[in-house]
Amino acid sequence: MKTVLSPRSMRRVVCLCCCLILDAFALIILTNWFCPIKYISRWQGIVPAKTLKMSEAMVNTTINELLTMEEIIQRLDPNTVADILLPQAGQIVQPFVDELLADKPKQIQNFASSYAADSEGWVQKKVAHKFLSDLTVDVQKNIGSICNLRNCVVDMMMSDRSLLGKLFQISGKDELAFLTDSGLWFGFLLGLIQLVVALYWDNPWTLSIGGLIVGLATNWLALKWIFEPVNPVKIGPIVLQGLFLRRQNEVAADFSRFFASKVLTSRQIWGSMLTDPTTLPEWEKLLASRFSTFTKDFTFGAIDLEEKSRKLKAASARVCAKLFDYLNDLHGYVDKVLEIEQTLCVRMSAMTSTQFERVLHPIFEEDELTLILAGGGLGFLAGFIQQLFSTGAMTFPSFSFGTPRLVQSLGSLVSVFVLSVALKPEKNLLSFMQRLMERTRQLKKRTRRLVRRQKSPTPEV
């Protein structure tokens, strides 16, 4: 016996099917919180907008627990550092020479400058090498006062707000993929329940309320499955644990690689030490103290630094301002010897599940409730649109209503659903949104040009 649905029921079927696609697409867009980096039309991505708070939380809960500058800085060999910087030694100490000999005759200044810059002379090979190696030892002993790891990381993240988003996207790529895919799977399953209820309960508000419930439940379930349970729970042969926590070793490798290559690099560490207002005064004191010893060797005790403390302080400030420019040859050695990537990876892999859960979860916690409520709001909106169709407030194209049409509609739904999962749109969503925004801007420009042409008077022949 052929089953024929009424036009009203058929409209519900088709609209509910469309709702599944709409809900899934809305969730995909919503769960990408990483752009725009800068404010566009008073909107900024959640992660870029809260980079400061998230970076500080990450340093406090993760980096400080795994890494200390007091430990890794000891891996530097002072003699190797001195060998690498020796060709720049003359330029490094030149501000001291200029400042301390400023009141001396011009001949003495020229002699001292050429003496300090002599790359083959005794000063370079003996005194300058000792100055650089002793300075490295001083850095190792006083690293706690001249390097603020928290400021180093946070300043880097704030200077490029896209970094934190990239870090979370790389470390949590599978979880973000699950979050977007779950919008399709959960939305499909819950949408089927909503479809059955709408067919047998003749109340148009079931569509709006059902959409609200589907939106809330989809996002809530997805977030729960990613991070809970924190510790493995064995139920017979099945072991339950949050999706993110199962990938601890893989995430540790990705997180450490990104952090060591993009954030805690030698260039960034030295740059932070020499520019951070909280550590710069200590750097100047350290340089002044070390240079006083260097000057005794350089002048054989001829200059009394006690009488020139003001000039010594001024010279230290000048050296700090230029020192970073002379360290280019040192960065490769420092990055290799500090082994930040290996240290972070090994220790992160050894973290307890409770500790490891704090690596990525803070980004979701920041706006977890917002995400769930927004999902519910979008679901309600989609359901309300269906309700308008169902009640006749909005018209829907008419066609013959029969079982073949129903099968065709459901088949189209399944095809779109499978295609959406197979293409994994979340992987290219960021580039897609960027291209979409660019094309929108181009369209606006073309529209303005057309409007101007229409308004401009036609030239007389």
N, C-alpha and C positions, 0 to 999 in steps of 0.2 A: 504494500500500500504506500502510495507516494505521500510524503509529508510536506505540507506547504506552510511556510511561515507567513504570518501577516506582515504587511508592509511596515507596521510599527516595530514588530519584533526584529524584522530584517534590518531596519535602520539601527537598532540597538546592537545587533551582532557586528555590523560593519563598523559602527562608531567605536565599539569596545575594542575591536581588533586594531583600529587606528590608534586607540589610546595606549595600547601596549607599546607600539612603536614610539609614540610621543613621549611616554613616560621614560622609556629607555634612553632616548636621545637627550631628554632633559637631564637625566642623571649623569650621562657621559659628560655633558658640558659642565654641570654643577661640580663634579668631583675633580675637575682640573682647576685648582686654585692658584696656579703659579703665574698667571698673567692677567692683566697687564703689569709689567714691572713698575712703570710710572703711572701716575694718575691720568686716566683718560675719562673725561666727562664725569669727574668726581668719583671715579671708581678705580680701585687698585686691588690686585690679587691679594688674597688673604695672607699668603706667605710673605710677599714683598712688604706688605703693610706692617707685618708683625715680625720683621727680621730681627730687630733689636731684642725683643723679648724671647724669641725662639732661640737665637744664638746664645744668649746668656744662659738659658735653661740647658742647652746642649753642652756648653762648657762646664756647667756645674754638675750635671748628672752623668756626663760621659767622658769628656776630655780630661778633666781634673782627676777622675778616677783611674784613668789608664796611662796618663803621661805626665811627667814632671820635667821641667827644664833643668832642674838640678841634676837629674840623672842623665839625660841624653847629651847635655853639653859636655859632660866628662869624656865623651867618646872622641872629642877633637884632640888631635896631637898638636901641642903648641909649636913644636919645631916645624911640622909640616905647614901649619898656618903661616909661620914666619917665612918659610921658603917661598910660599905662593905670593905673599904680599911684599916681599923684599924689593921687587922692581918699583913699587909705588911708595916705598918708605920715605924717600926724599920729599915727595909731594905731601905725604901725610904729616910730616913734622915741620914742613915749611911755614905754616902759620905760627907755630911756636917760635921759630927762628926770627920771623919778621917782627913779631910782637915784642920779644925780649930784647932785640937789638935795634928797636926803632929809634932810640936816642943815641945810638953809636954812630961814629963817622961812616960815610957811604962806603969807604973802602973795606971796612970791617964787615959791613952787611953783605957786600958782594962776595967777599971771601967765604963768609959763613954759609951763604946760600949755595955757592958752588961746591963747598965742602960737603954739605948735607946731601946734595943731589948727585954726588959722585957715585955712579953705579958700580964702579970697580974698586973704589977706595976702601980704606980700612974701616971707615965709619959704617958703610953699608954692610960689610961682611961681619963686623964684630958688634959694634954698638947698636946699629939699627936692627940687626937680627935679634939681639938680646931684648931690645925694646919691644919688638913685635911678639916674641914668644912670652915675655913676662906679662905683656898686656893681655894675651890670651889666657894665661893662668889667672890673672885678676878677674877677667870676665867669668871664668869657670867658678871662681870662689864667690863672686858677688852676683851671680845670675838672678838670684831671687829679688834683688833690689833694682836691677837694671833691665829686667824683662818681665812684663806683665802678660802672661799667656792669655788671660781673659780678654784684655784689650786688643791683643794681636789678632785673635780670632774674630771678635766682634767688629773691629774696625774693617777687617777685610770683607766680612759679610755685608757691612753697611755700605762700603764703597762700591760693591757690585751685588745688588739685591737679588740678582738672578742666581747667584751661587747656591744659596740655601735651597731654593726650589730645585735646582739641578741635583744637589746632593740627595734630597729626599726622593726625587724621581728615579735616580740611579739605584739607590739603596732599596727603595720600596717598589720597584717596577712591577714585580709580580702581584703585590698587594693592590696597587692602583689598577692593574689589569683585571684583577678579581672584582674590585669594587665596581668597575664599569661593566664587566660581563655579568655581574650579579644583577645589575639593573635589568638586563634582558631576561635572565633565567627566573629570578624572583618575580619580576613584573609579569612575565608570561604565566607562571603558575598561579600567582595571586589574581591575575586578570581573568583566568579561566573560572576561578571561584566567583569572581565578581560577575562574570558573564552569566553563569548559571543562576545566581541570585536574581539578577536583573530580568531574566526570562520568566521566572516563576513568581516573582514578587512585583506586582504591578504598582510600583511607587517610583516616580521619576527621581526622587532624592536619593535612592539607592546608588545611583550613578555617581553623584558628587561625593557622598559619604564613602562609597567604595573606593573611589579614586584617592581620597584622603588617607584611608587606611592602607591602601597599597603603597602609596608614596612613603608614609611613615615606616611601615614594616620593612620595605625593601632596604632602605638606608640603614635602619637599626640592625637588621639581621646581618648585613654585609660587614658593618663595623665590628659587631660581636664576633663574627667568624675569623676576622683578621687577627685579633689580639687576645681572644679568650678560647679556652682556658690558658692561663699563663704557664702553668706547670702541666706536664703530660698527665692525662687521666685515662687509665686503662679500663675499658669495658669489654671483658672477654678478649677476643683477638684484636679488637679495635682500640687504637690509641688516639685520643682526642687532644689536640693542642692547636693554639692559634696559628694561622697560616704563616704569619711573619716569624714567629718563634721557631718554626720548623726549619727555616732557612738561615739559622744563625751563622754558620760558617761562611755561606755564600755572601750574606749581607756584610759580614765583617771584612771580607776581602774587598768588596766594592766600596764600602765606606772608607776604609783605610787608604785605598788607592786614590780615591778622589781627594781626600783630606790632605794627603801628603803631597799631591801634585798641584793642587789648586789653592790651598789655604795655608798650611804650615810649611811653606817652602823657606829655604835659606834667605831668599830675597825679602820675603814678607817678615821673617823674624828679625833680621837686621834692620829693615826699614822701620819696624815698630819700635825697636829698642832706641833708635836714634832720632825718632820724631815724637814719640809718646810723651806728652807733658808730665806724666806721672813718673817717668823713668829718666828723662833727659837730664835733670839736675844731678842724679847719681852718676850718670855717664860722664858728665863734665868733671865731677870730683875725682872719679877714677882716672880719667885721662890726665888731670892736673897732677895727681899724686905720682902716676907712672912717669910723666914727663920730667918731674923734678929729679928723679933718679937718672933719667936719660941725659938731662942737661949736665949733671955732675960728670958723667962719663964723657960727654961731648966737649965740655969746656975745661975738663980737668979741675973742676971746682972753682973756676974763675968767676962764675956768676952766682951771686947770692939770691936765691929764689925767695927767701923770706922777705926781702925788700921789694920784690916784684910780684907779690901775691895777686894784686889787681890785674896786672898784665897777664899773669899765668891763667887766671880765670877767663879773661877775654880770649886768650889764645885757645883754651879748651873749647869754648863755645864755637869758635871758627872751625876748629878741627871736626867737631861733631856735625856741623852743618855740611861739611864736604866729604866726610869719611865714607859715606855710603857709595859715593861715585867711584871710589878706589877699590871696591870689594867685588867687582864683576868676576874676576878670575877665581874668587874663593867660593862662589855659590855651588858650583858643581861638586867640589870636595865636601862641603858641609852637607848637602842633600844626600850624598852617598853614605857618609860616615854616621850621621845621626840615626839613620834607619827608622825614620818615623813610621813609614808604612808597615814595615815588618812588626814593629813594636805594637802599634795599634791593632793590627790584625790578630796577632797571637793573643793579646790580652782581651780583646773583644770576644774572640771565640771561646775564651775561658770564663766569660761572665755567666752569672746565674741567669735563669730565665726572667726573674723579676727585674734584675738590673738591665738586661738586654731589651726588655719591653719598652724601656724609657728612651731608647735610641730614636725610634720613629713615631711612637704614639703621641708625643706632645703636639705634633703638627695636626693630628686629627682632633685632639682634645681641645685645641684652641677654639674651634668652631664646630665641634661635634653636634651640639644641640642645634646650631644653625643649619647644618647640613640635613639633619633629620626633619626639622620643621619645614625647611625649604622643599624637601622631597614631598612632604605632605601637602604643602601649598600648591606645588605643581600638579600633584595627583588630583587635588580637589578641583583645580582649574580645568584639567583635562576632562574630569567627570562632569563638571558643570557645562562644558561645551556639548558633551554628549546629551546632557539633560535638555539643553535647548533644542537639539535636534529631535529628541524623543517626544517632547511636548509640542513640537511644531513651531516653536518660537523662531527657529532657524529652519530653512528648507534644505532638503537633500535631493539630489537628482533621482528621478523615478526610473525604475526599470522593472522587468518581470521578476517576481519573487518565487523562486522554486528551489528545490534541493540542489540542482546543478549550480545555481548561483551561490548558494551557501557553501557548497564544497569548493567552488572556485575562489570565493573570498577567503575562506580559511586556508586554502592552499597557498594563496598569495601571501597571507600573513606568515605562514611557516617558512616560505621562501625568503621573505625579507628578514625574518628572525635568524635563520641559518646564515644568510649572507652577512648580516651584521656581526654575528659572532666570528665567522671565518675571517672577515677583513680586519677584525680587532681595531676599530677606529680610534681607540684611545692612544695608540702608539703614534699616530700622525695627527692627532687632534690639534696640538699646539700649532704645527705648521699650517694646518688647514684653517684655523682661526686667523692666523696672521695673514694668509693669502686672502681670506674672506674680507678682512678689514681693509687690506690694500685695494682689493677690487671695489669695495664700497666707496673708498676715497676717490678712486678713479671715476666711478660712476657719478659721484657728486660733481666732480670737476667738469665732466662732459655735460651734465645737466645744466650747470651754470653757464657754460659756453653757448649751449643751445638757447637758453633763455635770453642771454645777451644779444644773440643774433636776431632773435624774433623781435626784441625791443628796439634794436637799432634801425633807423630809417633806411629804406631801400634807395640806393643812389639813383639819381635820375640819369636817363640815357640821353 
